[in-house]
Amino acid sequence: MKLRVLLLSTILLNLSIIQIHGLSQDVKWKGTIEEINGIKVVKNPKEPMYGDVVVEFEEELSIGELEEREEYMFSLISSIDVDSNGNIYVLDVKEAHTKMFDSDGKFIRIIGKSGQGPGEFQNPHTVQITAKNEVVICDPLARKLLFFSTDGKYQKSISTTKLFGYPIINSKGYIISLVKNEEVKNPMYELYRLNMQLDSLTFYCSYPKPNFTQQGINPFRLYLKWAIRNNDEIICGMPDRDYELKIFNQEGKIVRRITKDYTLIKITDEEIKRRMKGISNRDKYSIPKYHGAFRFIITDDENLIFVCTWERTKDTSASYYDVFNSKGKYIAKIPIQYNMLLSSPLIIKGNKLYLVKEDEDGYQYVKRYKIKNWNQIKK
């Protein structure tokens, strides 16, 4: 399906009308599903299942103020999350704390503060609300995961020294993270399920650690992308190898592969200029001609898969997300305009979309949109 979402510019994004067109009863998915060596392989065509649907998200909440009430002001948002009650958590990396708002956008409390003592942050990057309603903050400078209760009380911290990137806690309280394997001849980054003592329990997949001396600096270098479904299955893909997603069960076995035909997106001169800023001309570097197959993978609470691609709208204001249903069928293509964050660039939960947007002056707001008529296409 080709699903076009009209998300207007930051100032004009006050959507209130939902229109659905062309949902015929005889729409058929044109891909194939076959079983190869015990693994279901879902092969998708280039175009989504529905090709003539127009959807607009209805904005129902905006959090953020330029002045007056400090508790509603943000300096630099790096991560957001939403708990099961709809409370919204906003991590401000510049202020080194997380602000908690209720589902109506009312400020509740500040969690954490800058410092080097117990429960204090040096450079917090991401916030996650676990299935146990723990507020987990990743502080890569302090090399710690810090745990708080939702009432703001500090509980514990664990070291992330051996981990790479931003760990995520699954529904059973295990850590999913990349782990650095510094083997001299073949250094790798490996995706594992670990316990709280950081003992490796389940291996999922890996990719080689870049050798900048031999390969040169590539500001467009691609890394493993992964996400956790609400049943604790792991979705991951290496976008430089092709448009393929692998789904692993909790035992680390591949149970499904999802592929899609796609068109390569050329890297523009403007992108090269922007990425090369700050890189010395004396350094060896290598720039590819094309972007990889995709940028990010996220999932929602109904196990839909959203893959952020490098394709953009004609005015370049929004990125397209490919949407796959829980079985891996390519059902939709949605352009969404948002601010890029360190963790999930957006959150979809309970038929609502949460993201961060900037106004023309660069001030950030947390937005929530209601997704209507979604049930007609996500089966």
PESUL-V413604 format. One record per residue. RES is the residue in three letters. PHI is phi in degrees with one decimal (none if undefined). PSI is psi as a letter, one per 20 degrees, with the letter a starting at -180 (NA if undefined). D_CENTER is the distance of its C-alpha to the mean C-alpha in whole Angstrom. Layout:
BEGIN
res	phi	psi	d_center
RES	PHI	PSI	D_CENTER
RES	PHI	PSI	D_CENTER
END
This chain:
BEGIN
res	phi	psi	d_center
MET	none	q	22
LYS	-106.1	o	22
LEU	-109.7	o	20
ARG	-103.3	p	20
VAL	-108.2	p	19
LEU	-92.8	n	21
LEU	-104.2	o	19
LEU	-78.6	a	21
SER	-62.4	r	21
THR	-53.2	g	20
ILE	-73.2	h	24
LEU	-88.5	i	25
LEU	-80.1	m	22
ASN	-124.5	m	24
LEU	-84.1	p	23
SER	-139.9	i	26
ILE	-117.3	p	27
ILE	-110.8	p	25
GLN	-128.0	p	27
ILE	-124.3	p	27
HIS	-129.0	q	29
GLY	74.4	k	30
LEU	-82.7	n	29
SER	-77.3	q	32
GLN	-76.3	i	33
ASP	-101.1	j	33
VAL	-63.9	p	30
LYS	-128.3	q	29
TRP	-73.3	p	26
LYS	-103.6	j	28
GLY	-90.4	a	26
THR	-135.8	q	27
ILE	-129.2	p	27
GLU	-137.5	q	29
GLU	-105.0	p	29
ILE	-124.9	o	30
ASN	53.5	l	31
GLY	82.0	j	29
ILE	-113.7	p	26
LYS	-76.4	p	25
VAL	-112.0	o	24
VAL	-102.4	o	22
LYS	-106.7	o	23
ASN	-106.8	q	22
PRO	-75.2	r	24
LYS	-69.9	h	22
GLU	-96.3	q	23
PRO	-71.7	r	21
MET	-63.4	g	23
TYR	-103.5	p	24
GLY	-112.5	j	25
ASP	-142.4	k	27
VAL	-106.4	p	25
VAL	-116.4	p	24
VAL	-126.9	p	22
GLU	-119.5	p	21
PHE	-84.0	p	19
GLU	-93.2	o	21
GLU	-69.3	p	21
GLU	-125.0	i	22
LEU	-157.1	p	21
SER	-137.1	p	20
ILE	-115.7	p	21
GLY	144.5	p	22
GLU	-137.8	q	25
LEU	-78.0	h	27
GLU	-155.0	a	30
GLU	76.3	e	32
ARG	-92.5	o	30
GLU	-63.4	h	28
GLU	-66.6	i	26
TYR	-106.9	j	24
MET	-105.0	q	24
PHE	-123.3	q	21
SER	-97.7	g	21
LEU	-155.4	o	18
ILE	-77.3	p	15
SER	-114.8	i	12
SER	-165.1	q	10
ILE	-135.9	q	11
ASP	-154.4	r	11
VAL	-134.6	p	14
ASP	-91.3	a	16
SER	-67.8	i	18
ASN	-95.6	j	21
GLY	85.8	j	19
ASN	-68.1	q	19
ILE	-110.9	p	16
TYR	-116.4	p	16
VAL	-122.7	o	15
LEU	-90.5	p	15
ASP	-104.2	o	17
VAL	-68.5	h	17
LYS	-71.5	h	21
GLU	-86.4	i	22
ALA	57.4	l	21
HIS	-158.6	r	21
THR	-116.8	p	19
LYS	-100.6	p	20
MET	-109.0	p	20
PHE	-124.9	q	21
ASP	-79.7	a	22
SER	-67.5	i	21
ASP	-94.6	j	24
GLY	86.6	j	22
LYS	-81.5	p	25
PHE	-62.6	p	25
ILE	-110.5	g	25
ARG	-164.7	r	25
ILE	-103.6	p	24
ILE	-112.3	p	23
GLY	81.3	r	24
LYS	-158.4	r	25
SER	-71.5	q	26
GLY	155.0	a	28
GLN	-122.5	j	29
GLY	-90.8	a	30
PRO	-57.8	p	29
GLY	77.2	j	26
GLU	-111.5	q	25
PHE	-108.3	q	23
GLN	-101.3	g	23
ASN	-156.6	m	20
PRO	-68.4	p	17
HIS	-115.5	g	14
THR	-133.1	q	11
VAL	-125.7	p	12
GLN	-137.1	p	12
ILE	-102.9	o	15
THR	-82.0	r	16
ALA	-63.0	h	18
LYS	-92.8	j	21
ASN	60.2	k	20
GLU	-92.6	q	20
VAL	-96.6	o	18
VAL	-111.7	p	16
ILE	-111.3	p	16
CYS	-95.7	p	15
ASP	-117.9	n	18
PRO	-66.7	h	18
LEU	-69.3	g	21
ALA	-80.8	i	23
ARG	56.3	l	21
LYS	-143.2	q	21
LEU	-104.8	p	19
LEU	-108.8	p	21
PHE	-110.2	p	21
PHE	-129.9	q	22
SER	-81.5	r	24
THR	-69.4	i	23
ASP	-89.1	j	26
GLY	92.4	j	25
LYS	-82.9	p	27
TYR	-70.5	p	26
GLN	-112.0	g	26
LYS	-167.9	r	26
SER	-144.9	q	24
ILE	-130.9	q	23
SER	-75.1	q	23
THR	-116.7	k	20
THR	-55.5	g	23
LYS	-86.5	i	22
LEU	-95.8	r	19
PHE	-133.3	p	16
GLY	82.7	b	13
TYR	-115.4	o	11
PRO	-64.7	q	13
ILE	-128.3	q	12
ILE	-93.2	p	15
ASN	-83.9	a	15
SER	-66.6	h	17
LYS	-98.5	j	20
GLY	87.6	j	20
TYR	-92.8	q	19
ILE	-94.1	p	17
ILE	-107.5	p	15
SER	-160.2	q	14
LEU	-75.1	q	15
VAL	-122.2	p	19
LYS	-80.7	p	21
ASN	-107.6	o	24
GLU	-93.1	k	27
GLU	-55.6	p	29
VAL	-58.7	g	32
LYS	-79.6	h	32
ASN	-148.5	m	29
PRO	-65.4	p	26
MET	-137.2	r	23
TYR	-108.5	p	19
GLU	-121.7	p	19
LEU	-89.9	p	16
TYR	-132.6	q	18
ARG	-98.9	p	19
LEU	-129.1	q	21
ASN	-87.3	a	23
MET	-69.3	i	23
GLN	-90.5	j	26
LEU	65.2	k	23
ASP	-78.5	p	26
SER	-73.6	p	24
LEU	-109.9	g	24
THR	-137.6	p	22
PHE	-94.7	p	21
TYR	-109.2	f	19
CYS	-161.6	r	19
SER	-153.9	r	19
TYR	-151.0	q	19
PRO	-67.4	q	22
LYS	-73.3	p	22
PRO	-61.7	q	22
ASN	-108.0	n	26
PHE	-68.2	h	26
THR	-64.8	g	30
GLN	-84.9	g	31
GLN	-91.5	i	28
GLY	83.9	r	28
ILE	-80.3	p	25
ASN	-118.7	o	22
PRO	-67.0	i	20
PHE	-109.3	j	18
ARG	-59.0	q	18
LEU	-103.0	q	15
TYR	-124.3	r	14
LEU	-60.5	p	13
LYS	-108.9	p	9
TRP	-154.1	r	9
ALA	-153.7	r	8
ILE	-111.5	p	10
ARG	-81.6	r	12
ASN	-71.6	i	14
ASN	-98.0	j	17
ASP	70.4	j	16
GLU	-69.5	q	16
ILE	-108.9	p	14
ILE	-107.6	p	12
CYS	-146.5	q	12
GLY	-161.7	q	13
MET	-105.6	o	15
PRO	-67.4	i	15
ASP	-86.6	i	18
ARG	-98.5	h	20
ASP	158.4	r	19
TYR	-84.7	n	17
GLU	-141.3	p	17
LEU	-113.2	p	15
LYS	-112.2	p	16
ILE	-109.4	p	16
PHE	-106.7	q	18
ASN	-81.3	a	20
GLN	-66.6	i	21
GLU	-89.2	j	23
GLY	86.4	j	21
LYS	-94.3	p	23
ILE	-71.4	p	22
VAL	-111.6	i	22
ARG	-157.2	q	21
ARG	-120.6	p	20
ILE	-121.0	p	18
THR	-121.3	q	19
LYS	-149.7	p	19
ASP	-68.9	q	22
TYR	-154.0	r	20
THR	-104.0	p	22
LEU	-62.4	p	21
ILE	-106.3	p	20
LYS	-72.2	q	23
ILE	-76.9	p	22
THR	-83.2	r	24
ASP	-61.5	h	26
GLU	-65.3	g	24
GLU	-63.9	g	21
ILE	-62.5	g	23
LYS	-60.6	g	25
ARG	-68.1	g	22
ARG	-72.1	h	21
MET	-82.2	i	24
LYS	-60.0	p	25
GLY	90.6	i	26
ILE	-91.8	p	27
SER	-66.1	q	30
ASN	-66.3	i	32
ARG	-77.7	i	34
ASP	-76.0	q	31
LYS	-79.0	p	31
TYR	-140.8	q	28
SER	-140.9	p	27
ILE	-115.1	p	25
PRO	-73.6	r	24
LYS	-81.9	h	25
TYR	-125.6	q	22
HIS	-70.8	r	18
GLY	-75.4	a	16
ALA	-68.0	h	16
PHE	-159.3	r	12
ARG	-108.4	g	9
PHE	-142.9	r	6
ILE	-128.3	p	6
ILE	-133.9	r	5
THR	-130.2	r	8
ASP	-111.1	a	10
ASP	-77.7	i	14
GLU	-114.5	j	16
ASN	67.4	k	14
LEU	-70.5	q	13
ILE	-115.4	p	11
PHE	-117.4	o	9
VAL	-112.7	o	9
CYS	-78.3	p	8
THR	-101.5	r	12
TRP	-88.4	i	14
GLU	-75.1	p	16
ARG	-125.1	r	17
THR	-66.4	r	20
LYS	-59.1	h	23
ASP	-86.6	j	23
THR	62.2	j	20
SER	-82.9	i	18
ALA	-136.1	q	15
SER	-100.1	q	13
TYR	-86.9	p	14
TYR	-109.5	p	11
ASP	-83.7	p	13
VAL	-113.6	p	13
PHE	-116.1	q	15
ASN	-75.6	a	17
SER	-63.2	h	17
LYS	-92.2	i	20
GLY	99.8	j	18
LYS	-81.3	p	20
TYR	-76.8	o	18
ILE	-111.0	h	19
ALA	-152.8	r	18
LYS	-137.7	o	16
ILE	-123.3	p	15
PRO	-85.2	p	15
ILE	-132.0	p	13
GLN	-102.7	p	14
TYR	-161.9	r	12
ASN	-88.5	p	12
MET	-72.8	p	9
LEU	-112.2	r	8
LEU	-71.4	h	8
SER	-99.6	b	6
SER	-57.9	p	3
PRO	-67.4	i	5
LEU	-156.4	r	6
ILE	-128.3	p	8
ILE	-122.2	o	10
LYS	-151.7	p	13
GLY	60.9	k	17
ASN	57.6	k	17
LYS	-129.6	q	15
LEU	-110.9	p	13
TYR	-117.1	p	12
LEU	-157.6	r	11
VAL	-115.7	p	13
LYS	-131.6	q	15
GLU	-109.6	q	18
ASP	-86.3	a	22
GLU	-66.3	i	24
ASP	-96.1	j	25
GLY	86.4	j	22
TYR	-84.1	p	21
GLN	-94.5	q	18
TYR	-131.8	q	18
VAL	-95.3	p	16
LYS	-116.3	q	16
ARG	-128.4	p	16
TYR	-123.8	q	17
LYS	-88.1	p	19
ILE	-100.1	o	18
LYS	-101.1	q	22
ASN	61.3	j	23
TRP	-66.5	h	20
ASN	-64.3	h	22
GLN	-72.4	i	24
ILE	-121.5	i	22
LYS	-100.4	j	19
LYS	-68.5	NA	22
END
